[in-house]
Amino acid sequence: MKTLFATILAVTASTSVGTLAIASPANEPLRYLSALPVQANPVYVSTFTTRSLNIAKQIPNEAIGLLMLDIDPRSWRMSNQPQLSGYTPISPITALDKLLTFLGQTSESALLKDVQSCLGSEVALTLLLEPTDKKELMFVAMLPVVDDQQFDILIKKFKSRNLSKLTETVYQGVQILELDLKNKAEVKPENSKPEQVKPETSKKSHISKSLLSRFKHTQPSTPNEPEKEPEESISTDLGFKYIAIAKLPNGMAIIADNRQAIKMMIDLNLANVSSEAKSPSFADNQLFLRSLNNPLWNRSLIAGYGDFKGLTQFAESLAEDLPETSEIPGFSRAEYIQSLKYSLSQYNSFDLFTWITPKGLRSQSNNYFSEVRSPSPKDTETRDRLLAYLPANIYGAVTSRNLNRQWQWFVDESKQQPTYKIFVEGLRTFVPMILGSESGIDIEKDFISWMDGEYAFVAFPSDRSVFKSIGVNLTMGMLIRTSKPDAANASLDKLTKYLVNLGKDVLQVKKRQVGTTLLTSFEFPDGQEQGKTQSLFAYGWRDRQTLMLTLGSDTAAEFIPIPKPSLADSAMFRDAISEMPQPNFGYFYLDANTIGKPLSELILSGLIPSLDDSANQPANPELSSTIKKAIDKLGGLIFVYSETSDRFQADFFLGLKP
């Protein structure tokens, strides 16, 4: 709900188990939710924090951020997890090669193995501002070299492939190789015939077909089928103008998109070697050290830190290209700059941790406040009671509480941070546009004002779906708790009367009984049976403080009486929320296993028309066995947001089955 930096990166391996840190004020020790079982067999003890600190000492202090990837195969092993016995350990290099192959790229396993053989156990990615142009970010990758001889062989291979584009320079005694990527055209003789330019879409088509082939169930070719032309090799364009490579005297390999970044690294390295007075490095940044000392850093496969001040400087420099006025609320140049400055005044840094547990993938991102805030008053209200009223078999659900307070936060925040105006003014404009200005309905006063309790929105499969006639097994419902049922009824009556008057020729309002709940049902003539109507929307009171809204009156039977089993009883859902911080702002939950297959089929069927105009495409394409197996391993996926006195926190979990 608030500004946050959350980057989730899926991995397919496991680290050793440990304890989970819960956000707490910086001046207090970290609290722990639970301790996972300790393995009887010896396990690998990670040194990721120490290795990250050593790299940070070689990064200039003015760096904007640092992202660390642990590529030590021991960190990626899953064999020490009892729940995953029999699983074949996978190395990060193998995982990267499989990802490239899946995306339609040529397998680079030989090259990747060459790289891994001479490099250390971690990769660092950092961002720097170009000193002379604050609009330019410099991307730098740092890789410790453990085998100088093998690294030299690798550089020779690289030079032999790109001799015509390479420039070699020496700075402070360090050789820098720079590859020009912006000018790829080869010089042709004057009398040579120009090549026929292939359509621009050919590269996209190739990549899309390669990706699509992973989804499709391939049929064996028949003997009479003509041989297909070999697909052309597609090189990956990263969008960089240059790539510069160097090896520092201390053995650290540097790859950057700007030679200036490498020079800054060389200057820092030589200064700290030759001078007693050490130059400040990223390791001297106290905000970075706060993140580095979080126990989750050492447990992670991926960990990162970012500085809001540096990112704001970069973003503010881009504002010069924005128009002075904008039709989009909150996005004029002045409003954009105001939002950036406000964000900087509220937050100073953020971090990211991604790790594996015995049950799946976990990630956490924290935005740290510039000043520690006073603790919020203790909330004694009952939480999560609506989870027991939702069915267990669902596609997804969003649960939270006090929509009225959340909306008021948006309204107040939009005054300080104009970019939020797009939400506030957007809703205020959208409702009259849909209902008409003559409706007299004010969405804030007539509806949001009484939504002061828990609420839950859920989408789930049901044979009672109003869409079943068109083959869609989907329906939706919403539960809202309120302390003001009279105000809610008055607003609902106002809306009902307006809609009846608006659609008096086709719309009928009927009363339907489902269990002990009386529903108000909005119905339209059934096109298949004369004199019959079909309910498209209904609402009623499940109890005196819980309003129920459903797509069609028949859907209400999924909520009445209490579903057995309910979402609260679901083992998959309990696994997803078991390590989440409490209290929190609610749950955004998806059953990745349930939605994975239909979503993949939807993508597959949607891509086919744009890939091949020939009549050879199968009428009913099937998902490949690889995709099916991958989907079968997915469990529940959840996002949770929470706040303490020193940070705004986002947590993520994806269940993975053995």
Secondary structure, DSSP 8 states (H G I E B T S, - for coil): -----------S------EEEE---TTS--EEEEE----SS------HHHHHHHHHTTSBTT--EEEEEE--GGGG--TT-GGGTT-----HHHHHHHHHHHTT----HHHHHHHHHHB-SEEEEEEEEETTEEEEEEEEEEEEBS-HHHHHHHHHHHHHHSGGGEEEEEETTEEEEEEE-S-------TTS-------THHHHHHHHHHHHHHHB------TTS---------------SEEEEEE-TTSEEEEESSHHHHHHHHHHHHHHHH-SS---BGGG-HHHHHHHTSHHHHH-SEEEEEEHHHHHHHHHHHGGGS-SS-SSTT-SHHHHHHHHHHHHHHEEEEEEEEEEETTEEEEEEEEEESS---------S--SGGGGGSBSS-SEEEEEE-HHHHHHHHHHHHHHSGGGHHHHHHHHHHHHHHH-GGG---IIIIIGGG--SEEEEEEE--TT-TTGGGT---EEEEEEE-S-HHHHHHHHHHHHHHHHHHTTTT-EEEEEEETTEEEEEEEEE-TTSTT-EEEEEEEEEEETTEEEEESSGGGGGGTSS--SSBGGG-HHHHHHHTTS-SS-S-EEEEEHHHHHHHHHHHHHHHHHHHH--STTS-SS--B-HHHHHHHHTEEEEEEEEEE-SSEEEEEEEEEE--
